[in-house]
Amino acid sequence: KNFTSSIHNYFSDSEAVENGNHWTSSFSDISDPNIIIAPDGSQTAENLIEDDTTVAQNAQVTHYLGVKNAAISHTTTDTWNFSCYARAISAGSKRWLGFRGMGVGGTNKYPVFDVADGVVADAGDGTAWTNVQMEAVGGGWYRCSSAVQPTSASTGFRFTLNNTGNNNSASSFNYDGDGTSGLSIWGAQQSLGAEPKAYHRTTGTGDNGQGDGEYLHFGTSEAG
């Protein structure tokens, strides 16, 4: 759906997370893009699959898709809402989606989403990330969202794979991957304010509050 609105998505390439100019992945693979049918019916979604890299003895790694620090824009005096669409995959073991970064991703802080069962697995302790929501949009997809006031204007944001449905310890997101497990992801968004806004597709650089574009309404407010 196209319409004029004051909604703005500050993420760049919101449906092209394989773009190394704006996005980065750690111990995970998105090298085969546009193989999954997205919530809007287009074949533009990706699978985020953890790799099975072994590092130093007794050391685990974090598997995530992240926005590069240089490609993210935010203030520390405002609250920002972060969201994406995610879906469980059948291969491998069950994985949960965690939102981390913004300087406030510590233990018991960040939200964890169960995209297999469609529930918030762990909302965190409420002191950092707030307004944790999941919205079913069809086809097994859920829009996962949460709001936070960053503690740093230069830190990045990460969509993290979790191997448990909680944030009680670092082992929830630091673990040895199996090269098969993960989840599908699409439509990343950063918007100003605590409430999730209607999704705004971006290509190239994010619109950074400068203009209007193509919006897809899946039940969240069309108001800016």
C-alpha positions as CSV (number, residue, x, y, z in Angstrom):
1,K,0.0,0.0,0.0
2,N,1.4,3.4,-1.0
3,F,0.4,6.5,0.9
4,T,1.9,9.7,2.2
5,S,2.7,9.7,5.9
6,S,5.0,11.2,8.5
7,I,6.4,7.7,9.3
8,H,10.1,7.3,8.6
9,N,12.4,4.3,8.7
10,Y,15.9,5.2,9.7
11,F,17.3,1.8,8.6
12,S,18.9,1.5,5.2
13,D,18.1,-1.4,2.8
14,S,15.3,-2.6,5.0
15,E,14.7,-5.7,2.8
16,A,18.3,-6.1,1.6
17,V,20.1,-7.2,4.8
18,E,22.7,-9.0,2.7
19,N,24.0,-5.5,1.7
20,G,27.4,-5.2,3.3
21,N,27.4,-1.4,3.1
22,H,24.8,-1.1,5.9
23,W,24.4,-4.6,7.4
24,T,26.8,-7.1,9.0
25,S,26.4,-10.6,10.2
26,S,28.4,-12.4,12.9
27,F,28.9,-16.2,12.9
28,S,25.8,-16.4,10.7
29,D,24.9,-16.6,7.0
30,I,22.6,-14.6,4.8
31,S,24.5,-15.3,1.6
32,D,21.5,-16.7,-0.3
33,P,19.1,-13.7,-0.3
34,N,15.5,-13.4,-1.5
35,I,14.6,-17.1,-1.3
36,I,11.7,-16.8,1.1
37,I,8.2,-15.4,0.5
38,A,7.8,-12.2,2.6
39,P,4.7,-11.0,4.4
40,D,3.8,-8.8,1.4
41,G,3.9,-11.8,-0.9
42,S,7.2,-10.9,-2.6
43,Q,10.2,-13.2,-2.7
44,T,12.4,-10.8,-0.8
45,A,13.0,-12.4,2.7
46,E,16.1,-14.2,3.9
47,N,17.0,-17.0,6.3
48,L,19.5,-16.0,9.0
49,I,21.4,-19.2,9.7
50,E,24.0,-19.7,12.4
51,D,27.3,-21.1,11.3
52,D,29.2,-23.8,13.0
53,T,32.5,-22.0,13.3
54,T,34.7,-23.2,16.2
55,V,36.8,-20.5,17.8
56,A,39.1,-20.7,20.8
57,Q,38.7,-23.6,23.2
58,N,35.8,-23.2,25.6
59,A,34.7,-20.0,23.8
60,Q,31.2,-19.6,22.3
61,V,30.1,-17.0,19.8
62,T,27.2,-14.7,19.1
63,H,25.1,-15.3,16.0
64,Y,23.4,-12.1,14.7
65,L,22.5,-9.7,11.9
66,G,23.5,-6.2,12.8
67,V,23.2,-2.7,11.5
68,K,26.7,-1.2,11.1
69,N,27.4,1.6,13.5
70,A,28.1,4.0,10.6
71,A,24.7,3.2,9.0
72,I,22.5,3.9,12.1
73,S,21.3,7.3,13.2
74,H,19.7,8.0,16.6
75,T,19.8,10.3,19.6
76,T,20.1,9.4,23.2
77,T,17.4,11.8,24.3
78,D,14.6,10.1,22.4
79,T,12.9,6.7,22.6
80,W,13.2,4.7,19.4
81,N,11.1,1.7,18.2
82,F,12.9,-1.2,16.5
83,S,11.1,-4.0,14.6
84,C,11.3,-6.7,12.1
85,Y,9.2,-9.5,10.7
86,A,10.4,-13.0,11.7
87,R,9.3,-16.6,11.1
88,A,10.5,-20.0,12.4
89,I,12.1,-22.4,10.0
90,S,11.9,-26.2,10.1
91,A,15.5,-27.0,9.7
92,G,17.8,-27.5,12.7
93,S,16.8,-26.7,16.3
94,K,14.5,-24.1,17.6
95,R,15.9,-20.6,17.8
96,W,14.5,-17.5,19.4
97,L,15.0,-13.8,18.3
98,G,16.6,-11.3,20.6
99,F,16.9,-7.5,20.2
100,R,20.3,-6.3,21.4
101,G,22.5,-3.2,21.2
102,M,21.9,0.5,21.8
103,G,24.2,0.1,24.8
104,V,21.5,-1.7,26.7
105,G,21.7,-5.3,25.7
106,G,22.9,-6.8,29.0
107,T,21.6,-9.9,30.8
108,N,17.9,-9.6,31.9
109,K,17.5,-6.5,29.8
110,Y,16.8,-7.3,26.2
111,P,13.5,-8.8,24.7
112,V,13.3,-12.3,23.4
113,F,10.7,-13.4,20.9
114,D,9.4,-17.0,20.2
115,V,8.6,-16.8,16.5
116,A,7.6,-20.5,16.5
117,D,4.8,-20.2,19.0
118,G,4.1,-16.4,18.5
119,V,4.7,-15.2,22.0
120,V,7.1,-12.9,23.8
121,A,9.4,-15.4,25.5
122,D,11.1,-12.8,27.8
123,A,10.3,-9.1,27.9
124,G,13.3,-8.2,30.0
125,D,13.2,-6.5,33.3
126,G,11.6,-3.3,31.9
127,T,14.4,-1.0,32.8
128,A,15.7,-0.6,29.3
129,W,13.7,-2.2,26.5
130,T,9.9,-1.5,26.8
131,N,6.7,-1.9,24.9
132,V,7.6,-5.4,23.7
133,Q,5.1,-6.6,21.2
134,M,4.4,-9.4,18.7
135,E,1.8,-9.2,15.9
136,A,0.8,-12.1,13.7
137,V,0.7,-11.0,10.0
138,G,0.0,-14.4,8.3
139,G,2.0,-17.1,6.8
140,G,3.7,-17.9,10.1
141,W,5.3,-14.4,10.2
142,Y,5.3,-12.2,13.2
143,R,6.2,-8.5,13.5
144,C,8.4,-8.3,16.6
145,S,9.0,-4.8,18.1
146,S,10.3,-3.1,21.2
147,A,11.3,0.4,22.2
148,V,14.5,1.7,23.9
149,Q,16.3,5.0,24.8
150,P,19.9,4.4,23.7
151,T,22.7,5.1,26.0
152,S,25.1,5.9,23.1
153,A,24.6,7.7,19.9
154,S,27.2,5.6,18.1
155,T,26.4,2.0,19.0
156,G,24.7,-0.4,16.6
157,F,21.7,-2.7,16.8
158,R,21.6,-6.5,16.4
159,F,18.9,-9.1,15.6
160,T,20.4,-12.0,17.6
161,L,19.7,-15.7,17.5
162,N,19.1,-17.2,20.9
163,N,19.2,-20.9,21.7
164,T,16.9,-20.5,24.7
165,G,13.8,-18.4,25.3
166,N,15.2,-16.2,28.0
167,N,17.9,-13.6,28.6
168,N,19.0,-14.8,32.0
169,S,22.6,-15.5,31.0
170,A,25.1,-14.9,28.3
171,S,24.8,-18.5,27.3
172,S,21.4,-17.7,25.8
173,F,23.1,-15.9,22.9
174,N,26.7,-17.1,23.2
175,Y,26.8,-20.7,22.0
176,D,28.2,-23.1,19.4
177,G,26.2,-23.0,16.3
178,D,25.2,-26.1,14.3
179,G,25.3,-24.6,10.7
180,T,21.6,-25.3,10.2
181,S,19.4,-23.6,12.8
182,G,18.1,-20.0,12.5
183,L,15.0,-18.1,11.4
184,S,13.6,-16.1,8.5
185,I,13.8,-12.3,8.7
186,W,12.4,-9.4,6.6
187,G,11.4,-5.7,6.9
188,A,13.7,-4.2,9.5
189,Q,12.6,-0.8,10.8
190,Q,13.8,1.9,13.2
191,S,11.3,4.6,13.9
192,L,11.1,7.5,16.3
193,G,8.8,7.0,19.4
194,A,7.8,4.2,21.6
195,E,5.0,2.7,19.5
196,P,5.7,0.6,16.3
197,K,4.7,2.4,13.1
198,A,3.4,1.0,9.9
199,Y,6.3,-0.6,8.0
200,H,8.2,1.6,5.6
201,R,10.3,-0.1,2.9
202,T,13.7,1.6,2.3
203,T,16.3,1.0,-0.4
204,G,19.8,2.4,-0.4
205,T,20.0,4.8,2.6
206,G,17.3,5.1,5.1
207,D,15.0,8.1,4.7
208,N,16.2,9.5,8.1
209,G,13.0,11.5,8.4
210,Q,13.5,13.3,5.1
211,G,10.7,11.9,2.9
212,D,7.9,9.6,2.1
213,G,8.0,6.2,0.4
214,E,6.2,2.9,0.2
215,Y,4.4,1.7,3.3
216,L,2.9,-1.7,4.1
217,H,0.2,-1.7,6.7
218,F,-0.1,-5.0,8.6
219,G,-2.3,-3.7,11.5
220,T,-0.1,-1.2,13.2
221,S,-0.9,2.5,13.1
222,E,-0.5,4.5,9.9
223,A,-0.1,7.6,11.9
224,G,3.4,9.1,12.2
